[in-house]
């Protein structure tokens, strides 16, 4: 197991497991993209001062800009692998920069202003990640996945933030309860699943992590004040079953 696999396995096991359903030639690039995302998510949990978090996020913005400018890539294993993933998928620079910027919100305790802003955050932080994974898998086919990725990312992102009671409060706009947020995520997931049959088969591995969203939302609804816990065996079995059914 290389360093990036280890990073992803420890910090984002769902996406790590999903990469094994991708073609062998594409898997390292998916791992690179997801490891980059894990590094961004890690910032909130490793700094006590938001200003330090902003510095770390800016380092990633500078690194992304260097990659696109053709400048030397910093000697960082995730940055080096991300450069190769960008080339493989033709990933848009702005999508990566917007993903980094979206997670500045995570560093503070300010409440999300409203549902529109919440969906915009989820779109930049989660939907675009799905789309970029789809581009790595098949750059041409990914264009047909945009609508589904938009809806799926909102549902997935909501499930993940709601499953963390210690940090969920800022994501709930004033007046929105946890149960209402769960209901909104369930609606977006249902809408995404109506589009799933139209997805090109080549991009389906990018959507596999979303298959756990319904399970997560049910667990959160049943125990909203308890951190989300689903056994690795259950998660792996769900991904395997979904891959078989979708395939």
KOLDO-54252 format. One line per 5 residues: number of its first residue (from 1); their letters; for each residue x negated, y negated, z of N, C-alpha, C. Coordinates in nm, 3 decimals, decimal comma, always signed. Layout:
BEGIN
NUM) A) X/Y/Z/X/Y/Z/X/Y/Z | ...
END
This chain:
BEGIN
1) XXXXX) -0,084/+0,119/+0,000/+0,000/+0,000/+0,000/-0,088/-0,125/+0,000 | -0,062/-0,218/-0,094/-0,143/-0,339/-0,099/-0,089/-0,445/-0,004 | -0,159/-0,558/+0,003/-0,125/-0,661/+0,101/+0,015/-0,717/+0,078 | +0,053/-0,736/-0,048/+0,185/-0,793/-0,075/+0,297/-0,696/-0,038 | +0,277/-0,568/-0,068/+0,376/-0,469/-0,027/+0,394/-0,471/+0,124
6) XXXXX) +0,283/-0,484/+0,195/+0,290/-0,484/+0,340/+0,364/-0,606/+0,391 | +0,337/-0,723/+0,332/+0,408/-0,845/+0,370/+0,558/-0,828/+0,350 | +0,595/-0,777/+0,234/+0,736/-0,765/+0,200/+0,805/-0,658/+0,284 | +0,739/-0,547/+0,305/+0,798/-0,439/+0,384/+0,829/-0,487/+0,526 | +0,740/-0,567/+0,582/+0,759/-0,613/+0,719/+0,860/-0,727/+0,731
11) XXXXX) +0,864/-0,816/+0,632/+0,943/-0,938/+0,646/+1,076/-0,937/+0,571 | +1,087/-0,852/+0,468/+1,210/-0,850/+0,389/+1,228/-0,709/+0,335 | +1,267/-0,619/+0,424/+1,273/-0,477/+0,387/+1,377/-0,449/+0,279 | +1,486/-0,524/+0,278/+1,590/-0,500/+0,177/+1,536/-0,523/+0,036 | +1,472/-0,637/+0,017/+1,418/-0,664/-0,116/+1,300/-0,571/-0,147
16) XXXXX) +1,222/-0,538/-0,046/+1,112/-0,443/-0,064/+1,165/-0,311/-0,119 | +1,268/-0,256/-0,057/+1,324/-0,129/-0,102/+1,383/-0,141/-0,242 | +1,444/-0,255/-0,271/+1,507/-0,271/-0,402/+1,407/-0,268/-0,516 | +1,281/-0,305/-0,489/+1,183/-0,309/-0,597/+1,150/-0,170/-0,651 | +1,175/-0,066/-0,575/+1,145/+0,069/-0,621/+1,243/+0,118/-0,727
21) XXXXX) +1,350/+0,042/-0,748/+1,446/+0,078/-0,852/+1,418/+0,001/-0,981 | +1,314/-0,080/-0,982/+1,274/-0,154/-1,101/+1,171/-0,073/-1,180 | +1,156/-0,101/-1,308/+1,051/-0,033/-1,386/+0,914/-0,057/-1,324 | +0,828/+0,043/-1,334/+0,696/+0,036/-1,270/+0,618/-0,089/-1,312 | +0,627/-0,125/-1,439/+0,550/-0,239/-1,488/+0,601/-0,372/-1,433
26) XXXXX) +0,729/-0,375/-1,393/+0,789/-0,499/-1,343/+0,778/-0,511/-1,191 | +0,765/-0,397/-1,124/+0,770/-0,398/-0,978/+0,667/-0,492/-0,913 | +0,539/-0,493/-0,955/+0,444/-0,583/-0,888/+0,484/-0,730/-0,897 | +0,549/-0,769/-1,004/+0,589/-0,908/-1,020/+0,710/-0,941/-0,933 | +0,801/-0,846/-0,917/+0,912/-0,866/-0,823/+0,859/-0,877/-0,680
31) XXXXX) +0,766/-0,789/-0,646/+0,705/-0,794/-0,512/+0,641/-0,931/-0,489 | +0,572/-0,981/-0,590/+0,506/-1,113/-0,577/+0,607/-1,223/-0,553 | +0,716/-1,224/-0,630/+0,819/-1,326/-0,613/+0,881/-1,317/-0,474 | +0,914/-1,196/-0,432/+0,979/-1,179/-0,302/+0,883/-1,206/-0,187 | +0,755/-1,175/-0,204/+0,657/-1,205/-0,100/+0,640/-1,356/-0,087
36) XXXXX) +0,641/-1,426/-0,199/+0,639/-1,573/-0,195/+0,758/-1,625/-0,115 | +0,877/-1,573/-0,142/+0,996/-1,614/-0,068/+0,981/-1,584/+0,080 | +0,924/-1,469/+0,112/+0,902/-1,433/+0,253/+0,806/-1,530/+0,321 | +0,705/-1,576/+0,247/+0,612/-1,673/+0,303/+0,682/-1,805/+0,333 | +0,774/-1,845/+0,246/+0,849/-1,969/+0,268/+0,939/-1,954/+0,390
41) XXXXX) +1,010/-1,841/+0,399/+1,099/-1,819/+0,512/+1,023/-1,810/+0,644 | +0,902/-1,763/+0,637/+0,820/-1,746/+0,757/+0,785/-1,879/+0,823 | +0,783/-1,987/+0,746/+0,737/-2,115/+0,798/+0,818/-2,157/+0,920 | +0,949/-2,149/+0,911/+1,034/-2,193/+1,023/+0,999/-2,120/+1,152 | +0,967/-1,992/+1,141/+0,946/-1,908/+1,259/+0,805/-1,918/+1,315
46) XXXXX) +0,717/-1,990/+1,247/+0,577/-1,994/+1,292/+0,529/-2,134/+1,328 | +0,620/-2,232/+1,323/+0,581/-2,368/+1,362/+0,675/-2,419/+1,470 | +0,621/-2,496/+1,562/+0,704/-2,557/+1,666/+0,738/-2,701/+1,634 | +0,665/-2,759/+1,540/+0,684/-2,898/+1,500/+0,725/-2,902/+1,353 | +0,840/-2,960/+1,320/+0,883/-2,966/+1,180/+0,778/-3,027/+1,087
51) XXXXX) +0,699/-3,121/+1,138/+0,597/-3,184/+1,053/+0,493/-3,083/+1,008 | +0,460/-2,988/+1,095/+0,367/-2,882/+1,055/+0,430/-2,793/+0,949 | +0,560/-2,769/+0,963/+0,630/-2,691/+0,861/+0,630/-2,761/+0,727 | +0,651/-2,892/+0,730/+0,650/-2,968/+0,604/+0,514/-2,960/+0,536 | +0,408/-2,961/+0,616/+0,273/-2,950/+0,559/+0,255/-2,816/+0,489
56) XXXXX) +0,303/-2,710/+0,553/+0,289/-2,576/+0,491/+0,373/-2,563/+0,365 | +0,493/-2,619/+0,368/+0,577/-2,614/+0,248/+0,515/-2,697/+0,136 | +0,454/-2,809/+0,172/+0,389/-2,892/+0,070/+0,272/-2,818/+0,008 | +0,201/-2,738/+0,087/+0,092/-2,658/+0,031/+0,144/-2,568/-0,079 | +0,263/-2,509/-0,058/+0,319/-2,422/-0,160/+0,365/-2,502/-0,282
61) XXXXX) +0,421/-2,620/-0,259/+0,457/-2,704/-0,374/+0,334/-2,740/-0,455 | +0,226/-2,778/-0,387/+0,102/-2,812/-0,458/+0,048/-2,691/-0,533 | +0,059/-2,575/-0,472/+0,010/-2,452/-0,536/+0,090/-2,421/-0,662 | +0,222/-2,434/-0,653/+0,307/-2,410/-0,771/+0,272/-2,508/-0,883 | +0,254/-2,634/-0,847/+0,220/-2,733/-0,950/+0,083/-2,703/-1,012
66) XXXXX) -0,009/-2,652/-0,931/-0,141/-2,615/-0,985/-0,130/-2,499/-1,084 | -0,046/-2,403/-1,052/-0,028/-2,289/-1,141/+0,023/-2,336/-1,277 | +0,123/-2,423/-1,276/+0,181/-2,469/-1,403/+0,088/-2,564/-1,477 | +0,000/-2,630/-1,403/-0,096/-2,720/-1,468/-0,217/-2,646/-1,524 | -0,224/-2,515/-1,493/-0,338/-2,437/-1,540/-0,462/-2,458/-1,456
71) XXXXX) -0,447/-2,516/-1,338/-0,561/-2,537/-1,248/-0,593/-2,409/-1,174 | -0,711/-2,400/-1,114/-0,745/-2,279/-1,038/-0,645/-2,255/-0,925 | -0,605/-2,129/-0,909/-0,509/-2,091/-0,805/-0,584/-2,068/-0,675 | -0,533/-2,121/-0,562/-0,601/-2,096/-0,434/-0,622/-1,947/-0,409 | -0,728/-1,913/-0,340/-0,758/-1,773/-0,312/-0,666/-1,715/-0,208
76) XXXXX) -0,542/-1,706/-0,240/-0,437/-1,654/-0,152/-0,368/-1,542/-0,228 | -0,359/-1,421/-0,172/-0,306/-1,308/-0,250/-0,166/-1,329/-0,304 | -0,080/-1,395/-0,225/+0,057/-1,419/-0,273/+0,056/-1,522/-0,384 | -0,023/-1,628/-0,370/-0,030/-1,731/-0,474/-0,084/-1,673/-0,605 | -0,187/-1,590/-0,595/-0,245/-1,530/-0,716/-0,144/-1,438/-0,785
81) XXXXX) -0,071/-1,359/-0,706/+0,028/-1,269/-0,765/+0,147/-1,347/-0,819 | +0,183/-1,456/-0,752/+0,294/-1,538/-0,800/+0,261/-1,596/-0,937 | +0,138/-1,636/-0,958/+0,098/-1,690/-1,089/+0,123/-1,587/-1,199 | +0,093/-1,461/-1,170/+0,116/-1,356/-1,271/+0,266/-1,332/-1,290 | +0,344/-1,340/-1,182/+0,490/-1,323/-1,194/+0,552/-1,436/-1,274
86) XXXXX) +0,502/-1,558/-1,256/+0,551/-1,672/-1,332/+0,528/-1,650/-1,481 | +0,410/-1,600/-1,515/+0,379/-1,574/-1,655/+0,466/-1,461/-1,711 | +0,489/-1,359/-1,631/+0,568/-1,244/-1,676/+0,713/-1,283/-1,706 | +0,771/-1,362/-1,616/+0,913/-1,395/-1,632/+0,940/-1,529/-1,696 | +0,835/-1,606/-1,723/+0,858/-1,741/-1,773/+0,940/-1,821/-1,673
91) XXXXX) +0,907/-1,808/-1,547/+0,988/-1,869/-1,441/+0,980/-2,020/-1,447 | +1,093/-2,088/-1,429/+1,093/-2,234/-1,436/+1,031/-2,296/-1,311 | +0,944/-2,390/-1,332/+0,875/-2,456/-1,222/+0,974/-2,521/-1,125 | +1,076/-2,586/-1,177/+1,169/-2,659/-1,090/+1,245/-2,565/-0,998 | +1,277/-2,446/-1,046/+1,349/-2,351/-0,961/+1,265/-2,311/-0,841
96) XXXXX) +1,136/-2,291/-0,861/+1,048/-2,256/-0,750/+1,031/-2,374/-0,654 | +1,016/-2,494/-0,709/+1,001/-2,612/-0,624/+1,129/-2,637/-0,545 | +1,244/-2,619/-0,608/+1,371/-2,641/-0,539/+1,391/-2,540/-0,426 | +1,346/-2,417/-0,448/+1,355/-2,316/-0,343/+1,275/-2,359/-0,220 | +1,154/-2,407/-0,244/+1,071/-2,454/-0,132/+1,137/-2,571/-0,062
101) XXXXX) +1,184/-2,667/-0,138/+1,245/-2,786/-0,080/+1,371/-2,753/-0,001 | +1,450/-2,660/-0,050/+1,572/-2,621/+0,021/+1,542/-2,577/+0,164 | +1,431/-2,507/+0,181/+1,400/-2,453/+0,313/+1,341/-2,557/+0,408 | +1,326/-2,681/+0,363/+1,295/-2,788/+0,458/+1,409/-2,801/+0,560 | +1,530/-2,776/+0,514/+1,646/-2,783/+0,604/+1,629/-2,692/+0,725
106) XXXXX) +1,565/-2,578/+0,705/+1,549/-2,479/+0,811/+1,468/-2,532/+0,929 | +1,387/-2,634/+0,904/+1,295/-2,683/+1,007/+1,362/-2,772/+1,110 | +1,483/-2,817/+1,079/+1,550/-2,915/+1,165/+1,676/-2,855/+1,227 | +1,742/-2,935/+1,311/+1,866/-2,892/+1,375/+1,985/-2,972/+1,327 | +1,967/-3,046/+1,219/+2,078/-3,124/+1,164/+2,183/-3,030/+1,106
111) XXXXX) +2,309/-3,065/+1,125/+2,417/-2,981/+1,075/+2,438/-3,004/+0,925 | +2,470/-2,898/+0,855/+2,501/-2,907/+0,712/+2,620/-3,002/+0,695 | +2,609/-3,102/+0,606/+2,716/-3,203/+0,597/+2,852/-3,149/+0,558 | +2,855/-3,051/+0,467/+2,983/-3,000/+0,421/+2,967/-2,874/+0,338 | +3,079/-2,822/+0,291/+3,075/-2,697/+0,215/+3,000/-2,715/+0,083
116) XXXXX) +3,014/-2,829/+0,019/+2,944/-2,854/-0,107/+2,794/-2,845/-0,086 | +2,745/-2,907/+0,020/+2,602/-2,904/+0,050/+2,556/-2,764/+0,089 | +2,642/-2,693/+0,161/+2,609/-2,556/+0,200/+2,591/-2,468/+0,077 | +2,683/-2,480/-0,017/+2,673/-2,399/-0,139/+2,552/-2,441/-0,222 | +2,521/-2,570/-0,223/+2,403/-2,615/-0,297/+2,277/-2,556/-0,236
121) XXXXX) +2,269/-2,554/-0,104/+2,153/-2,494/-0,036/+2,141/-2,347/-0,073 | +2,251/-2,274/-0,062/+2,248/-2,130/-0,092/+2,211/-2,106/-0,238 | +2,257/-2,194/-0,326/+2,222/-2,180/-0,466/+2,073/-2,194/-0,490 | +2,013/-2,295/-0,426/+1,870/-2,318/-0,446/+1,785/-2,214/-0,375 | +1,828/-2,171/-0,257/+1,746/-2,082/-0,175/+1,766/-1,934/-0,207
126) XXXXX) +1,886/-1,897/-0,254/+1,916/-1,755/-0,273/+1,957/-1,720/-0,417 | +2,047/-1,799/-0,476/+2,092/-1,768/-0,613/+1,976/-1,778/-0,712 | +1,892/-1,879/-0,697/+1,781/-1,896/-0,790/+1,678/-1,785/-0,774 | +1,667/-1,731/-0,654/+1,575/-1,618/-0,635/+1,625/-1,498/-0,714 | +1,756/-1,473/-0,711/+1,813/-1,363/-0,789/+1,788/-1,385/-0,938
131) XXXXX) +1,812/-1,508/-0,983/+1,793/-1,538/-1,125/+1,647/-1,521/-1,167 | +1,554/-1,563/-1,084/+1,414/-1,547/-1,120/+1,373/-1,401/-1,122 | +1,429/-1,321/-1,031/+1,404/-1,177/-1,035/+1,459/-1,118/-1,164 | +1,576/-1,163/-1,206/+1,635/-1,115/-1,331/+1,547/-1,154/-1,450 | +1,490/-1,272/-1,448/+1,402/-1,315/-1,556/+1,277/-1,230/-1,565
136) XXXXX) +1,223/-1,190/-1,451/+1,107/-1,101/-1,450/+1,144/-0,967/-1,513 | +1,263/-0,919/-1,483/+1,306/-0,789/-1,534/+1,334/-0,794/-1,685 | +1,399/-0,900/-1,730/+1,428/-0,915/-1,873/+1,462/-1,061/-1,899 | +1,367/-1,133/-1,952/+1,381/-1,278/-1,968/+1,502/-1,313/-2,054 | +1,528/-1,238/-2,159/+1,639/-1,270/-2,248/+1,774/-1,234/-2,186
141) XXXXX) +1,780/-1,117/-2,124/+1,907/-1,070/-2,066/+1,947/-1,152/-1,944 | +1,852/-1,215/-1,878/+1,881/-1,288/-1,755/+1,981/-1,401/-1,776 | +1,985/-1,458/-1,896/+2,077/-1,568/-1,922/+2,222/-1,527/-1,897 | +2,251/-1,398/-1,915/+2,389/-1,350/-1,896/+2,421/-1,324/-1,749 | +2,324/-1,343/-1,662/+2,343/-1,313/-1,520/+2,365/-1,437/-1,436
146) XXXXX) +2,364/-1,554/-1,498/+2,364/-1,679/-1,423/+2,486/-1,695/-1,332 | +2,605/-1,675/-1,386/+2,726/-1,695/-1,306/+2,733/-1,598/-1,189 | +2,701/-1,473/-1,216/+2,704/-1,372/-1,111/+2,600/-1,402/-1,004 | +2,482/-1,444/-1,045/+2,377/-1,477/-0,949/+2,417/-1,594/-0,861 | +2,484/-1,693/-0,920/+2,527/-1,808/-0,841/+2,620/-1,769/-0,729
151) XXXXX) +2,719/-1,688/-0,760/+2,815/-1,644/-0,659/+2,752/-1,548/-0,559 | +2,674/-1,455/-0,611/+2,613/-1,354/-0,524/+2,516/-1,416/-0,426 | +2,441/-1,517/-0,471/+2,344/-1,581/-0,383/+2,410/-1,653/-0,267 | +2,525/-1,716/-0,292/+2,598/-1,783/-0,184/+2,643/-1,681/-0,080 | +2,700/-1,570/-0,127/+2,747/-1,467/-0,035/+2,632/-1,405/+0,044
156) XXXXX) +2,525/-1,371/-0,026/+2,410/-1,309/+0,040/+2,346/-1,404/+0,141 | +2,326/-1,528/+0,100/+2,263/-1,625/+0,189/+2,345/-1,649/+0,314 | +2,476/-1,660/+0,298/+2,563/-1,679/+0,414/+2,554/-1,560/+0,509 | +2,555/-1,440/+0,455/+2,546/-1,321/+0,541/+2,416/-1,322/+0,620 | +2,308/-1,362/+0,557/+2,178/-1,358/+0,625/+2,167/-1,466/+0,733
161) XXXXX) +2,218/-1,585/+0,708/+2,210/-1,688/+0,812/+2,312/-1,663/+0,923 | +2,428/-1,610/+0,890/+2,528/-1,581/+0,993/+2,484/-1,466/+1,082 | +2,401/-1,378/+1,028/+2,353/-1,265/+1,105/+2,246/-1,300/+1,206 | +2,210/-1,427/+1,213/+2,107/-1,475/+1,306/+2,170/-1,580/+1,398 | +2,239/-1,538/+1,505/+2,311/-1,633/+1,590/+2,223/-1,743/+1,648
166) XXXXX) +2,095/-1,716/+1,668/+2,007/-1,815/+1,729/+1,981/-1,934/+1,637 | +1,998/-1,914/+1,506/+1,964/-2,021/+1,411/+2,080/-2,057/+1,317 | +2,198/-2,000/+1,339/+2,306/-2,020/+1,241/+2,376/-2,155/+1,252 | +2,379/-2,216/+1,371/+2,463/-2,333/+1,394/+2,445/-2,445/+1,291 | +2,321/-2,482/+1,253/+2,308/-2,593/+1,157/+2,371/-2,565/+1,021
171) XXXXX) +2,386/-2,438/+0,987/+2,438/-2,404/+0,855/+2,590/-2,415/+0,847 | +2,657/-2,426/+0,963/+2,803/-2,433/+0,965/+2,846/-2,579/+0,963 | +2,907/-2,626/+0,855/+2,955/-2,765/+0,853/+3,053/-2,791/+0,967 | +3,064/-2,914/+1,008/+3,155/-2,951/+1,116/+3,295/-2,898/+1,086 | +3,351/-2,826/+1,183/+3,486/-2,772/+1,168/+3,494/-2,633/+1,109
176) XXXXX) +3,383/-2,580/+1,060/+3,384/-2,444/+1,004/+3,340/-2,344/+1,110 | +3,426/-2,247/+1,137/+3,394/-2,144/+1,234/+3,314/-2,032/+1,168 | +3,258/-1,946/+1,249/+3,186/-1,830/+1,196/+3,279/-1,744/+1,112 | +3,401/-1,721/+1,161/+3,495/-1,637/+1,087/+3,533/-1,700/+0,954 | +3,546/-1,831/+0,951/+3,576/-1,899/+0,824/+3,459/-1,887/+0,728
181) XXXXX) +3,338/-1,897/+0,780/+3,220/-1,881/+0,695/+3,212/-1,739/+0,640 | +3,245/-1,642/+0,724/+3,248/-1,502/+0,678/+3,350/-1,487/+0,566 | +3,468/-1,546/+0,585/+3,571/-1,539/+0,482/+3,526/-1,601/+0,351 | +3,456/-1,713/+0,358/+3,405/-1,777/+0,237/+3,303/-1,689/+0,167 | +3,215/-1,628/+0,247/+3,115/-1,537/+0,189/+3,183/-1,416/+0,124
186) XXXXX) +3,285/-1,363/+0,188/+3,357/-1,249/+0,130/+3,423/-1,286/-0,002 | +3,477/-1,406/-0,011/+3,539/-1,451/-0,136/+3,435/-1,463/-0,247 | +3,321/-1,521/-0,215/+3,216/-1,535/-0,316/+3,162/-1,399/-0,357 | +3,150/-1,308/-0,263/+3,104/-1,174/-0,297/+3,203/-1,104/-0,389 | +3,332/-1,115/-0,359/+3,435/-1,053/-0,444/+3,430/-1,110/-0,585
191) XXXXX) +3,410/-1,241/-0,597/+3,401/-1,303/-0,729/+3,277/-1,253/-0,804 | +3,167/-1,239/-0,732/+3,045/-1,189/-0,796/+3,064/-1,046/-0,845 | +3,131/-0,965/-0,766/+3,148/-0,824/-0,802/+3,239/-0,806/-0,923 | +3,330/-0,902/-0,947/+3,411/-0,892/-1,068/+3,327/-0,914/-1,193 | +3,214/-0,986/-1,179/+3,126/-1,011/-1,293/+3,018/-0,904/-1,307
196) XXXXX) +2,996/-0,825/-1,204/+2,887/-0,728/-1,204/+2,893/-0,630/-1,322 | +3,011/-0,578/-1,362/+3,013/-0,484/-1,475/+2,962/-0,543/-1,606 | +2,962/-0,675/-1,618/+2,916/-0,739/-1,742/+2,766/-0,766/-1,743 | +2,697/-0,737/-1,633/+2,554/-0,763/-1,627/+2,476/-0,666/-1,715 | +2,377/-0,712/-1,787/+2,290/-0,620/-1,862/+2,221/-0,525/-1,763
201) XXXXX) +2,209/-0,400/-1,802/+2,152/-0,300/-1,711/+2,009/-0,335/-1,669 | +1,936/-0,404/-1,754/+1,797/-0,435/-1,724/+1,781/-0,522/-1,601 | +1,881/-0,607/-1,571/+1,866/-0,701/-1,460/+1,930/-0,651/-1,331 | +1,991/-0,535/-1,332/+2,063/-0,486/-1,213/+1,975/-0,475/-1,088 | +1,846/-0,435/-1,098/+1,766/-0,429/-0,975/+1,757/-0,562/-0,901
206) XXXXX) +1,772/-0,673/-0,972/+1,767/-0,804/-0,906/+1,887/-0,825/-0,815 | +1,995/-0,755/-0,842/+2,118/-0,770/-0,765/+2,135/-0,664/-0,657 | +2,048/-0,566/-0,654/+2,064/-0,458/-0,556/+2,068/-0,507/-0,411 | +1,981/-0,601/-0,369/+1,990/-0,646/-0,229/+2,127/-0,703/-0,193 | +2,199/-0,756/-0,291/+2,332/-0,813/-0,266/+2,431/-0,704/-0,227
211) XXXXX) +2,402/-0,580/-0,266/+2,495/-0,470/-0,235/+2,509/-0,446/-0,085 | +2,418/-0,499/-0,005/+2,424/-0,484/+0,140/+2,508/-0,594/+0,205 | +2,547/-0,693/+0,128/+2,614/-0,810/+0,184/+2,748/-0,776/+0,248 | +2,828/-0,695/+0,183/+2,958/-0,658/+0,239/+2,943/-0,586/+0,372 | +2,849/-0,495/+0,380/+2,821/-0,424/+0,504/+2,780/-0,522/+0,614
216) XXXXX) +2,693/-0,615/+0,580/+2,646/-0,712/+0,679/+2,760/-0,800/+0,730 | +2,844/-0,845/+0,639/+2,955/-0,932/+0,680/+3,052/-0,860/+0,773 | +3,076/-0,733/+0,749/+3,164/-0,656/+0,838/+3,103/-0,644/+0,977 | +2,973/-0,619/+0,983/+2,906/-0,607/+1,112/+2,910/-0,740/+1,188 | +2,888/-0,849/+1,116/+2,889/-0,981/+1,180/+3,028/-1,014/+1,231
221) XXXXX) +3,131/-0,984/+1,151/+3,268/-1,012/+1,193/+3,304/-0,933/+1,319 | +3,255/-0,812/+1,330/+3,286/-0,728/+1,446/+3,213/-0,772/+1,572 | +3,093/-0,829/+1,556/+3,012/-0,871/+1,672/+2,941/-1,001/+1,637 | +3,014/-1,112/+1,631/+2,956/-1,237/+1,581/+2,847/-1,296/+1,668 | +2,842/-1,260/+1,794/+2,741/-1,318/+1,884/+2,618/-1,230/+1,901
226) XXXXX) +2,613/-1,122/+1,826/+2,502/-1,027/+1,836/+2,418/-1,034/+1,709 | +2,285/-1,041/+1,721/+2,202/-1,040/+1,599/+2,233/-0,919/+1,512 | +2,238/-0,941/+1,383/+2,270/-0,834/+1,289/+2,168/-0,722/+1,296 | +2,215/-0,601/+1,314/+2,129/-0,484/+1,316/+2,196/-0,373/+1,235 | +2,129/-0,329/+1,130/+2,173/-0,215/+1,051/+2,053/-0,124/+1,034
231) XXXXX) +2,069/+0,003/+1,058/+1,954/+0,094/+1,057/+1,889/+0,097/+0,919 | +1,757/+0,110/+0,914/+1,687/+0,119/+0,785/+1,740/+0,233/+0,699 | +1,778/+0,343/+0,763/+1,831/+0,457/+0,687/+1,961/+0,420/+0,618 | +2,049/+0,349/+0,689/+2,177/+0,307/+0,630/+2,153/+0,210/+0,514 | +2,060/+0,118/+0,533/+2,032/+0,022/+0,427/+1,973/+0,091/+0,305
236) XXXXX) +1,880/+0,180/+0,327/+1,817/+0,250/+0,215/+1,918/+0,337/+0,142 | +2,006/+0,404/+0,217/+2,108/+0,489/+0,155/+2,206/+0,405/+0,072 | +2,240/+0,287/+0,123/+2,331/+0,200/+0,050/+2,270/+0,153/-0,081 | +2,142/+0,115/-0,076/+2,074/+0,073/-0,198/+2,066/+0,187/-0,299 | +2,033/+0,307/-0,251/+2,022/+0,422/-0,341/+2,158/+0,454/-0,404
241) XXXXX) +2,261/+0,455/-0,321/+2,395/+0,487/-0,372/+2,442/+0,383/-0,473 | +2,415/+0,257/-0,444/+2,454/+0,149/-0,535/+2,379/+0,160/-0,667 | +2,249/+0,187/-0,661/+2,169/+0,201/-0,783/+2,221/+0,314/-0,870 | +2,259/+0,425/-0,807/+2,316/+0,538/-0,882/+2,450/+0,500/-0,945 | +2,534/+0,431/-0,868/+2,667/+0,395/-0,916/+2,659/+0,292/-1,027
246) XX) +2,572/+0,192/-1,011/+2,560/+0,089/-1,113/+2,490/+0,140/-1,237 | +2,400/+0,237/-1,217/+2,322/+0,286/-1,331/+2,404/+0,368/-1,427
END
